[in-house]
Amino acid sequence: MTPRSRILLALLGAFLLALPWVVNPYLLSVATLILYLAYTGQAWNVMMGFAGQLSLGHSLYVGVGAYVSAAIFFHYGIGPWAGMWLSIALCVAIGAAIGFLAFRFGISGVYFALLTIAFSEFFRIGFDHLQWTGGSGGLFLKVAQRDQIDLGNFRGPPAMYYYAILSLTVSALIFCSFLLKSKAGYYWLAIRENEEAAQALGINTFRWKMLAVVISSAMTAVAGVFFAFYYNNLFPEQIFHISRSIEIILGPIIGGVGTLFGPILGAAVLTILADGITEILGALGWEIPGIKQVFYGIVMLLVIMFLPHGIWPPLARKFGLGK
Amino acid sequence: MPLDLVVNVTIAGVLTGMVYGLMALGLSVIFGVVRVVNFAHGEMMTIAMYAAVALFTLWGVDPFLAAIPVGAAFFALGYLMQAGLINPFITRPEHSQFMLMVAVALIMVNGMLMAFGPDARNVQIGYQLESWELGKILFDKPRVYAAAMALATSGLLFLFFKATLVGKAIRACADNYLGARVVGLNVKHLYALTFGLGSACVAIAGCMMILLVDVTPNLGPSYTLLAFIIVIVGGLGSMTGALLGGVLIGLSEALAGLFIQPSAKSMFGFGLLILVLLFRPQGLMGKKS
């Protein structure tokens, strides 16, 4: 890390810590959304960016993670601090099962991506029919008392959720930078660039790809728990939908797949642009459903066509910021 | 459960399956030659369905007639998409191509939402509810016509690939990209032709499908997934496999709707996809690579 990036990082940290005191509730909710997308993007990035395994079904882990914690809170009053571990365990089990099947049977590339979509769709329809979690009618948590903080049950004012997702994003960033410099990071790099060559060098590619899936699904499960307690309502049609998976991967793609700051920068750029566009169109009186997604699509198209490595790498090079 | 009901549902499922098969054939042809997975396939299908609705509401054009201009327009659209957008991506990594198509799909599905709104649209033709009766067994006229049209289109495509020189050249590109270039084939042009043909297939399938279901913008992604399921079950790149897979999925959806629950019918398809991917990844009719 260069000295300049240290200073910038410190400034950014201070800005983010002070944010709830200076902005209105709307902007705070936008910031929370950005951090949420940055965190899930980071989790997806472990699988795709680091290990080269394209998942288009990450909504599966958000959904299962959210539903498990929310359901046991709803039915038995068990708070998310305990429920989170169950969510993680279940998501890791599902991720490991998908990874095991795919990697053992030699499914890769596009086929692997389709397999992940198939599993998340399978779960979406399954949860649509699972009455224990309310089926397609949805699961609703009692809306929190917004003025008092109940840390045990993770209920409280928006600022609490903001700090929670901020600390998650920061921990994910630190964890991922550690991962990249660890043995696993180098093995993943080798697998991503040329799996056969990696195997020929004696790397157990199956084991390391599995590790990437497990870490990524565990991280995403935590995002699901956050989602459930922040938004308080869950519908299979929404949370498992493929557009959720695409939303997760947009940030890292725009920012830069495989980079550390790419997912964060991408999430911020996309959300701010999209909300800005919505505001402007709203002010003009053009509130057409779908316009935001069309805009997402166009940005994604332009970035993929002209900046195939995302916007972070050229920025980092220009300002001497390292990875 | 009365037997005639089961027979009727089976027939309807097989007939619908043939239209599915034509849709999937488009995807399979594109993948088999260009080696790019068209993630916007179902979205293109819904655009064709809207085109058929528009032609019908504006000028009362029967969807069977509409299939010709819509198919031609989609051929041009497909050609331009491949020539302008996808050709520069042929040498890029797989995930990069995939994301490109995801972006195109996102624009298409929400563009339709902006243009037509979220409400379901359909066409009301004179013979919509007519059927031929054979004792207790019913053949819905629109479904029979749609299936016949799908079969005829697939037949023409087969002929094109087997009997014409251009078809042969396209097959050569699919077999050996480098070899095709060495003998002087204009691969980029042939790729664009192929994408155009695949798009025409899906457009005609869309014009048929509007006789069987109402269209909403949200149908796009689910048809994309359905086309993938069919093509992978049948074998990516295999033309007969696509048709067979279509019939298989159409049938299983119809029967699952009858015996289990209509809303759970697509779960069956995804289950089948997972099983095929794991145990016969080259698909039922596909060649082992």
Chai-1 contact restraints between the chains, C-beta under 6 A:
chainA,res_idxA,chainB,res_idxB,connection_type,confidence,min_distance_angstrom,max_distance_angstrom,comment,restraint_id
A,L54,B,H95,contact,1.0,0.0,6.0,A-B,restraint_1
A,L101,B,L278,contact,1.0,0.0,6.0,A-B,restraint_2
A,F105,B,L278,contact,1.0,0.0,6.0,A-B,restraint_3
A,I107,B,L277,contact,1.0,0.0,6.0,A-B,restraint_4
A,G109,B,E94,contact,1.0,0.0,6.0,A-B,restraint_5
A,V110,B,V37,contact,1.0,0.0,6.0,A-B,restraint_6
A,V110,B,E94,contact,1.0,0.0,6.0,A-B,restraint_7
A,L114,B,F228,contact,1.0,0.0,6.0,A-B,restraint_8
A,L115,B,L277,contact,1.0,0.0,6.0,A-B,restraint_9
A,A118,B,F270,contact,1.0,0.0,6.0,A-B,restraint_10
A,A118,B,L273,contact,1.0,0.0,6.0,A-B,restraint_11
A,A118,B,I274,contact,1.0,0.0,6.0,A-B,restraint_12
A,E121,B,F270,contact,1.0,0.0,6.0,A-B,restraint_13
A,F122,B,F270,contact,1.0,0.0,6.0,A-B,restraint_14
A,I125,B,M267,contact,1.0,0.0,6.0,A-B,restraint_15
A,I242,B,P221,contact,1.0,0.0,6.0,A-B,restraint_16
A,I253,B,M99,contact,1.0,0.0,6.0,A-B,restraint_17
A,I288,B,M114,contact,1.0,0.0,6.0,A-B,restraint_18
A,P289,B,L113,contact,1.0,0.0,6.0,A-B,restraint_19
A,G290,B,N110,contact,1.0,0.0,6.0,A-B,restraint_20
A,G290,B,L113,contact,1.0,0.0,6.0,A-B,restraint_21
A,G290,B,M114,contact,1.0,0.0,6.0,A-B,restraint_22
A,I291,B,M114,contact,1.0,0.0,6.0,A-B,restraint_23
A,Q293,B,L106,contact,1.0,0.0,6.0,A-B,restraint_24
A,Q293,B,N110,contact,1.0,0.0,6.0,A-B,restraint_25
A,V294,B,I107,contact,1.0,0.0,6.0,A-B,restraint_26
A,V294,B,N110,contact,1.0,0.0,6.0,A-B,restraint_27
A,V294,B,G111,contact,1.0,0.0,6.0,A-B,restraint_28
A,G297,B,A103,contact,1.0,0.0,6.0,A-B,restraint_29
A,G297,B,L106,contact,1.0,0.0,6.0,A-B,restraint_30
A,G297,B,I107,contact,1.0,0.0,6.0,A-B,restraint_31
A,M300,B,A103,contact,1.0,0.0,6.0,A-B,restraint_32
A,L301,B,A103,contact,1.0,0.0,6.0,A-B,restraint_33
A,I304,B,M99,contact,1.0,0.0,6.0,A-B,restraint_34
A,I304,B,L100,contact,1.0,0.0,6.0,A-B,restraint_35
